[in-house]
Amino acid sequence: MKIIDGAEFDAYWKNQAAASRDETADAAVREIIAAVRKDGDGAVRLFASRFDKSAPEKTEVPLSAAREAYRALEAEDPRLAESLNFAADNIRRFALEQKKQFFDFEYEMGKGIIAGQKVIPVERAAVYAPAGRFPLVSSVLMGAIPALAAGAGEVILASPPLEDGLPDRRILAAAHLAGVQRIFAAGGAQAIAALALGTESIPRCDIIAGPGNRYVAAAKRILYGEVGIDFIAGPTDVLVIAGVRDDGRGFDGEAAADLAAADMLAQAEHDPDARARALVPSRDFAEKTAAALERRLSSLASEAARSSLDSGGLIVVCGSKDEAVRIANVIAPEHLELQIPGAESWVASLRNYGSLFIGSLAAEVLGDYSAGINHTLPTSGSARFSGGLSVRHFLKTVTTLRCTKGEGWEKAVDAACRIARAEGLRGHAESAGARR
């Protein structure tokens, strides 16, 4: 765990940003995409035999298998089934509330000019649910439910096959609970290529959402334009602001340091590339947090978490509230936690984050699973210009124009003709003038 002073942050961050650029997966992924484009299902099976636990002859999974998986889950682990239902209901209610913010309208710009907006769901949406180190059951709910709430015509799930040729049973159960309409046992970059391009059995989709490893991320980046995507996801990260009073002065509490450590560790256990960081008011508090991390690591016994903290864990000692706010906005974390008294007073000055967790009771893991907000969020600093997955990713806001003769229409035609001539586009000017 590295501890630095705020004055050292800018130089440290510049070096980290340069080291994080990794395009080694691109060449391999381009080969996979080219093969899927050429050979379709055959290429999907070929790469499944190389990279997945099986290569099923038929990739489509009958919906009955998902239904049976959910019934088995209800019988074997009713409390988990109940928790998934609770989470699904919250995610659905929040997504439907988001949908209300997108609506059709028309507005009279001037006499004879009526401009409008229409909100149209995509026809076919795909959700990818990885199942590498952990089967991300919650990602099924987080992707499929907003797509369905948006009104997408068809929602498809893809997830890697296990030894029996089917995706993880808990992923199938979550797919049933979410209401997914088709399921495919396909994983990795080959699944992304198949969903983007279409094969003999896997239909071409309009948008692909969901997390994945660096090969999945590379496939989404390369295929963007042929298919819509939510965003390019990098390693997950959290930034905890802890131990700071509203006036910017600090306090050194064992309990506060331990809570910060608990949430940093929860993020670090995702994988060795995960990044857990904290902004704290004093060197003493930083050392208390580092000690708490070590205690918790000993009981958790997670090699991934230890590797993550060893390679990228960071605690920055900030001299003031202004310095903490500036550094947080530079990092632009996926998850930003305010484990501080008077947290509400910080909200207005914090601009760059995927999700903001306000106050010590607002654990980031509640956002991961059950509170209703989405856990598929911008990473690697992309929260500077992007937000998390929501119903908007499955909606198109398109515009309309209707005209009648009137003063506003006459002025619009005149303006269009002048601007077109200024650009040297005589045909544009004549097209507008032909309406007179």
N, C-alpha and C positions, 0 to 999 in steps of 0.2 A: 504494500500500500504506500503510494507516494504522497508525501505532504509537502506543499509549497506555499509560499506567501503570495498574496494577490499581485504584488509587483512582478513576480516571475511568470504570471499566467500567460501573458501574450506570447512570449517567446516559446513557452512550452506548447501552447495551442497551435502555433504555426508549424512546429515540428510534427505534432500529432496529425494535423490535417494532411501534410505532405506524405507521411508514412501510411496513411489510410487508403491511398489510391491503389486499387488492386484490380487489374483487368486480366488476370491470368486465366480466368474461366472463359473469356470470350471466344477464344479460338475453338475450344472443345464444343461450346454451345452452338457456334455457327455451323459446325459439322453436323450436329444433331438436328438443327433446324433444316438444313439442306436435305438431309436424309428423310425426314418426315415429310417435307414438301414433295419429295420425289416418290417415296415408297409408302407413305401413309401408315396404315396399321402395321405393316410388316416392320417398319422402322421402329415404331413404338414398342413392339414385342422384342425386337433385337436389343434395344437399349434397356428394356426392362430386365432381360436376361443378364445383362452386364451389371446393372446398378441396383435393381430391386431384389426383393426376396423371392419373387417368382415372376413368370411371364405368362399370364393367362392367355389362352387362345382367344377368348372373348373378353373384351375389356369392360363391356357394359354390365353393371350389377343390377339384378332385378330389384325393384322397390320392395318386394316381399322380404328380401334379405335384410333390408334396413328396418322394416317393421318387426321382423323376428328378433333382430338385435336389440331393439328397444324393449320388447316384451321380456327378453332374457335379462336385460339390465334391471327392469322393474322388479323381477323375481329375485335376482341375485344381490342387488344393491339398491334397495328402494330409496334409501336416503340420498344417494347420488342422483337417481332419477328425479327425485323431488327437487334437488338443488338445480339440476339442469332445467327443469320446468320453470323454477323461480327465475333463473337467469334469462331464459328465453322470453318469458313474459315481460321482464324489465326492458330487454333489448328491443322487443317489438313495440312496446308502448313509447319508448324514447324515439325510435325510428319513425313511427307514425306521427309523433309530434313534430319531428324535423320535416316530414313531408308537407306539413301545413305551411311551412315557410316558402314553398315553391308553388306558385299558382299562375294561372293564365290571367292576362289583363290586356286591355286596349286603352290607349291614351291619345287624345286629340292634340296633335302637335300644333296644328293651325287649321283654319277652315279648308277642308278638303284633304287633309293628311292625317290618317289614323294609323299609328304604329302600335304594334302589339307583341306579346310574348306568349308562347305556348310551351308547356312543360310536357315532354313525351318520354315515357320510360323506354329503355332499350328493349329490343326484341328478345335477346338471349344473353344471359349473364352466366359467367362461370366463376366458381369459387374453388380455390386450391387449398387443401388442408394437408400440410406435411405430417409425416409420422416417422421422423428419423429418431433422434434421441428420445423424444416424447411424442405421443399422439396428441396433437393439438385439438382436442374435442371442442374447446371453446371457440376456436377459429371458425368452425363450421357455423355456429350460431351467429358469430359476429359478421360473417360474410353473407350468408344466405338470407337471414331475416331482414336486413335492410334492403336487399335486392327485391325480396317479395313485397316488402312494405312500399317500395317505390313503384311497384306494379309491373316489374319486368315480365315479359311474356312467358319465358321459361328460365328456370334457374337450375344449373348443372353443377354437380360437385365432382371433383377429381381428387383422388388420394391414392398413395402408393399401395400396391398389393402386398400382402403378407404371404407366408408360405402356402396358405390354402387358396391363393388367388384372389382373395377379397381384401378390401381395406380393413383396418382395425375395427373391431366390433363396436367400440365406443364411438368412433367416428360415424359409423353407420347408424347407430342409435341417435346421435345428435342430428344427422341428416333427416331422419324420420321426424324427429321432434320439430325441426325447423321448417319442414314442408318442401324439401328439395324434390324436384320432379324427375331428374335423371342422375345416375351415379356411374362413374367410370373408375375402374381400378387402374389408374395410371399415375405415375409419379415423375418428379424431376423435370428437367428441361424438355424432355420428350413429351410430357403431358402438356406443358405450356404451348409447345409448338403445335400439337394436335388441336388444342382448343382454339388457337389463333388462326390456324390454316384450314382445319377440317380434314378428316380422313374418311375412309369408307364407313366407319362406325361412329366416329366422334364428330358431332356437328360443329361447324364454325361458329364461334361466339363473338359477340360485339364488345364485350369487356371481360377482363380477367382480374379478379381481386383475390387477395390472400397472401400470407407470408410464405417464405421458403428459404432454402439455403442460397449460397452465392450463385449457383448454377441456375436456379429458378429465377433469381433476381436478374441475372445476365440475360436470360431468355426473354423476360418481360421487357427489358430495356431495348434489346435488339429488335423485337417484334412490334414495339410500340409504333403505331401508324398503320400497321395492318390490323391491329386490334387495340382497343382501348385498355388501359390498365389503371389501377388505383394509384400506385406510385412505386418507385424502386425502393425496396426495403433493405436496409443494411443491418448491422448488428444492433440489437436492442440496447437501450440505455436509460438511465435515470439520473436526475440531479436532485439532491436533497439539500434544501436550505434549512439549517437547524441551529438552535442555540442562539438566536438573535432576537432581541427585543425590538419593538416598533421604532424606538429612537436610534437603532443601529448598534447599541451597546450589547454586549454578550452576557450570557450566563453559562456556568459550567456545571451541568447536572449529569450524574451517571445515568439516570433514567432517559434523559433526552438523547444522550450519546448512544445508548443502547437501542433506542427506537430508530435512530438514523441508521445504525449498523444493520438492524433487522431488515430494513427496506432496501438498503444497498445490497445485502446478501441475496435477497429474493430476486433481484435483477441479475446478479452475477451468476446464479445457478442455471440460467438459461443455457449458456454455452461459453466456451473460453473467450470468444470475441465480444461478449456482452460488456458494457461499460457502466460501472457504478461510480458516481462522483458525489461530492458534498461540498457545500460552502459553509464555513463555520467561523465563529468570531475570534477564536484564540487558538494558540498552539496547544494549550492544555486540553481544550475541548477536542481538538483534532486527535491528540494522543489517546484520549478516552474513547473516541470513536474507533480508532484503529485497534485498541485493546478489546473492545466489545466485538469487533469483527472477528478477531482471532478466537475469542471464546466461542462465538456462535459457529465459526467454521469447524472447530474441533468436534462439536456435537453433530453438525450436519454431515460432515465427512463427504463433501462434494468436491471431487477433483476439478470439475468444470468451474465451480465458483472460485476455488483457490487460484486456478490458472488465470481466470478473468481478473481477479483483484491484483495478482502479481504483475500482470502485463499492462493493465490499463486502469486499475483503481486509482482514484485521485481524491485528495482532500485539500481544498484551497482555504487558507486562512485570510479572511477579508477584514480590512480595517474599518469598513463602514457599510451602511446599508446601500449607499450609492454604488460602491464598488461591487457588492454582491449582485445588485440588479444588473449592472453593466456586464459582468461576467456571465450571468445566467442568460442574458439576451444574446451574447456572442456564442455560447455553447448551443443554444436553441435545442434543448433536450427533447427527446421523445416524451418522457414523463418528467414533470417538474413538481416536486413536493415542497410545500411550505409548512414545515414542522416548527412553527414559531408562534408566540403570542402575537395578537394583532395582525394575523395573516391577511385579513381582508384589506388592510391599508397598503399592502404590497401589490395587489392585483392589477391596478391601473398602470403601473410602471413596467410590468412584465409583459412582453409582447410576443416572444418567440418560444413556443412549446407545442407539443402535440396534444397533451392533456395536462390540465393544471389541477393539483390536488391541494385544497385549501384547508389548512388546519391539521393537527396531528391525528385526528380521527379518520381523515380521508385517506385511507391506505391506498397506494397505487394498485395493490392486488384486487381491491374491490372493483376498480375499473377494468382490470384484466378479465374478471369473471362475471360479476353478478349485479353491479349497480345500474347497468343499462347503457352507459356510454361505451363507445367502441374501443377495442384494444388494438386495432390495426392502425398504426400511427406513423407519421413521418419520422425517419431516423437520420443519422449522420448529418445533422444540422439543417435538414430540409424543412424543418418547421419554420424557418425564416420565410418561406414562401408557400407553404402548403399546410393543409389541415388533415385530420384523420379520415378514415373510411366512414362514409355515411350514405344516406339515401341519395345524395346529390351525385354520387359516382355512377348511379344507375339511371340518372335522368338527363335528358338533353333539354336545355332551355333554348328554343329556337324563336326567331322573330318573324313577324308578319307585317305587311303593309297593305292598306287599302286606301284608294284615292278617289275623290270626286273633284270636279272643277270648283275652284274657289281660290280666295286670295292666298292662302297658305300653299296650295298646290302650285299656283303660278310662280310664287317666290322660290319654291323648291326647284322647279324646272329651270328658272333663270340661273339660280346658284349652281345647279349641276352643270349647265352648259358652260358657264364661265370657268368653273374649276377644271372641267374636262379639257377645255382649250388651253388652259394654263399648263396642264400636264402634257399637252401635245397629242391628246387622244380625240381626234376630230370625230371618229365614229361614235364615241360615247356622247359627245355633244349632240350629234344628229339624232341619236336614239332618244335622248330626252326631248329634243325639240319636235320630233315627229308626233308627239302626243298632243300638240297644240291643236 
